[in-house]
Amino acid sequence: MERDVKESILKTLVYADLFDYPLTLDEIWRFLISNKIVSKKSVKQCLASHLLSGSTIVFKNGFYFLFGRKRILDIRKRREKESIDKFIIAQKIIKLFSYIPWVYFIGVSGSLAMRNANKEDDIDFFIVTEKNRLWITRFFLFLLLEIYGLRRKRNEKKAINKICLNMLIDEKSFLITKENQDLFSAHEIIQLVPLFDRNNTYERFINANLWFSSFLPNALKKRGTKRNNMQNYAEPIFSMFLAVFELFAKKTQLWYMKKHRTNEIVSDGILAFYPSDFKNKVLKRYNKLLKQYGKI
């Protein structure tokens, strides 16, 4: 049992190290990479035991990290400060987005979700829309970002504090596809910081993706969000108009996107604009480092 916990702790620290991110005891427990739930007491005892008394893992200033990686303590401290301003910007634009009635959920994802963003980074949003309103919602979101000069444009190298709508899904497409159910995606789900929630969308999304527990069984943790339980508002005639507008918005945007398509996921219910090769690189580096420690 202790050996299993030790290996899980090491896997967890290895994964965090890929992002220059030392972990506290609570964070190790919450993000523990394991195939079963492990109590916080067991994690604490293992960290304090002789199992980790060698040179593999170091404890300093309240954080655990791999030997030889002391510099990431300063990196985390600096990035936490730099993330504050980005959250302020995110909250302001989310307030605007929340007035669009088809926006059901807005969360901050990526490095900012962990308060681990560099000053030069953009701000990644994860957005859930009402069913059959994905394309019209994206149109209005882009319009608002363009008006406020916050839209990250394609191939824009310097995008400090710009907003990147890197993933939009509608409420009928909650479940992450089987081929994307991996450690990286599990982390992305759990790291998500919910800032606006309508119709209990965040809870429904989490419940649809409980597969993450096979990678991060300790991870589920409820967090408060701004809630607005507005129900469907549309009269039948208006709904018919929106359906036509949705079709027009979809065809127009697909036509524009066609010549720029690379690794994006584009379907009726999902628009994912994050580079899939980044995920593959992360998982490849993770497995390589684990081999270095003789764990796989």
N, C-alpha and C positions, 0 to 999 in steps of 0.2 A: 504493500500500500504506500509506504513512505517513498519507495523508489519511483512509483508511478507519479506521485505528487511532485517529486523532485524533477522528473523529466518534463512534466507539464509546466512547471515554473520556468524551467530553462527554455522550453519552446516559446513561452509567452514573452520572455525577455528578449529572445532572439528576434521575434517578429517586431517587437517595439523598437529594437535597435535599428532595424531597417529604416526607421523614420527619425532616428536620433532622439529617441524619446525614453528617458528613464522612467521607472514606474514606482509608485508608492505601494505599500502593502495592500490597500483597498483596491487599487487599480490592477495589481497582479491577480487578486482574487476575482474581480469582476470580469477581466478579460482572459481568464485562465483557459488555455487551449487544452481541452480534455474531452474524453468521450463520456464523462459522467460528472455529476455535481460533486464538488468538493467543498467542505466547510471552510470558512475563513479561519477557524481555529487550526485546522490541519495545515493550511498554507502557512500560517504564522509559525506554528511549531516546526515545520520543515525548514523554513527560512532561518530559524534560530538554532537548528540542530547542526550536528557535525557533518551532515550530508552536503551542506553548502559552505563548509568552513574553509575550503581550499581557495584556489585562485580564480575559479570560473566566474563567480558572482561577487560583486562588491556592493556594500551598503555605505552611503554617505549622505548627510544632510536630509535624511528622510526618504531617500530614493535608492532603488536597487537597479543595477546595470551590469553589463558584462565587463570583465577585467580588461583594462586598457582603454576604456571608453569614458573616462572621467569628464572629458570635454563636453559631453552631451548634457551635463548638468547646466552649464552656462547657456547652451543652445536652447534648452527648454525654458529657462527663465526669460531669455530674451524674446523668444517667440510668444510666450504667454502675454507679455506686455504689448507686442506688436499686434496680437489678435484682438485686443480690446477695442481699438478703433474700428477694426473691420466688423465686429459685432454691432457696434453703434450704427454703422452704415447699413448693415443687413437689416436691423430692426426697423430703420426708417423706411427702406424700400418695401419691406414686408408689410408694413402698415398700408402702403398704397396698394400693393397686390391684393390685400385682403378684401378690398372693396369690389373686386371682380367676383361676382356671385358663383362662378364655376370653379373658383379656386377652393379646394377643400382642405388642403394641407400644404404647409411650407416648412421645410427644415433646412438647416445648414448642414452640409456634408463635407467630405474631404478633410484636409488638414485643419481647417478652421474649426471644425466640429470638436477636435481634440485640443483646441487652443494651441495649435502647433504650426501656425502659419508664418511664413516669412513676410517681411515687409513688402516684397515685390509680388506676392501672390494675389490672385483674384479671389472672388468669393463664390463658392459653389452652392447652388440651391438644388434641393430635391423637392419636386412639386407634384401633388396629386390633384387631378381635376375631376369634375363630375363626369360620369360616363357620357361618351359621345360629344364631349366638349373640349377635347385635347387640342385640336388645331386652332380653334377660335380663341382659346385661352392663351396659347402661345403667341398668337398675333397681338393680343392686347398687352401681354407682358413685355414683348419686344418693343412695342410702341412706347410704353412708359419708360423703359430703360433708355430708349433713344432720346426721348424728351429730356431726361435728366442726365444724359451723357454718361451713363453707367453700363451700357451694353458692351460686353467683350466681343469684339468682332473677329471673324475668321482670320487665322494666321497673325493675329495681333501679338507681338512678342512682349511688349511692355503693357501689362494689363493690371497695374496696381489698383486694388480696390474696385475693379470692374466686376460686374455680376455675370456669372456663367450659369446658364440654365442647363446644367449638364445632364439632368435626368427629369423627364416629365412622364408620368403615367396617369391613366384614368382609373377610376375606382373599380372597374371590372377587370383590371389587369394587375392586381396586387401581387400575385405569386411570382417570385423570381423563377425564371425558367430553370429546368433541371441542370442544364449544362453550365449554368452560372452559380450553382449552389456550391460554393467553395469557401475557404477561410477568408479570402479577401472580401467577398460579398457579405459574408456574415459580419465581419468587422464594420463594413460600411453601413449596414443596417443598425447595428448596436451603437455605433458612434454618432448616428444621426441626432442632431439637436433640434427638437420640434419647437417652433416659435409661433406657429399659427395652426389651429386645428378646428375644423368645422365638421359636425356630424360624427364625432368620434373616429375620424379617419385614421389617425395615428394608431389607435388601438386595433382597428380592423386590419391595418397593414401588417402590424407586428404579428397578430394572430394568424394571418395567412402565411407567414414565413417562419413558423416555429422550427423549421428545419435547421435554423442557425444553432439550435441547442446541441446538435451533434458535433459542433466545433467549439462553441462557447456556452456551455450549459449554465454557467453562473451569471450570464450577462443581462438577463432581462431585469430592467429597473424602471419603474414608472417615474416619469418626470412631468412637471406641470407645463401646460401650454395655454396660450390664449384660446379660449373656446367660444365658438359662435354656433349655436345649434339651429341655424336657419335651415328650414326644410325646402323642398322644391317649390319655387316661387312661380314658375312659368305657367301662363295660361296656354291652352292647346294651340291657339293661332300663333302666339309668340314662339312656342316650341317648334312649330313648323318652319317659321322664319329662321330660327337658330339652326335647325337641321340643314337648311339650304346654305346658310352662311358657313357652317362647319365644313360642308362639302367643298364650297368655293375656297375657303381658307386652306384646306388640305391640298387641293390640287395646285393652288398657287404656290404654296410653300414647297411642295414636292418638286414642282417644276424648277423653282429657284435653287433648291438643294441638289438637284440631279447631277450637275457638273462638278459639285464639290464633295460628293459622297466618298468616304474612305471606309473606316471601321465602325461607323455609327450603326446603332440598332434603330430601325425605323419600321413601325407597324401602326395599325389602327389605334392601339392602346398604349404604346410605349415609344418614347423618343429618348434614346440614350446617346449622349454626345461625348462621353468620356472615352479616352483611348484605351481599347482593350489590350493593346500591347503593354501598357503600363502595368495592368494587373498581372499579366503573364510574367513580366520582368520581376515584379515583387515576389511572386510565388516561386519563381526560379531561384532568386537570390536567397529566399528563406530556406528552401530545401538544400541549397548548397552550403549554407552556414550550419544547418543541422547536421549535415554529413561531416562537417569539420569537427563538430563536437561528438561525433560518433553515435548520433541518436537515431539515424535511419540508414 
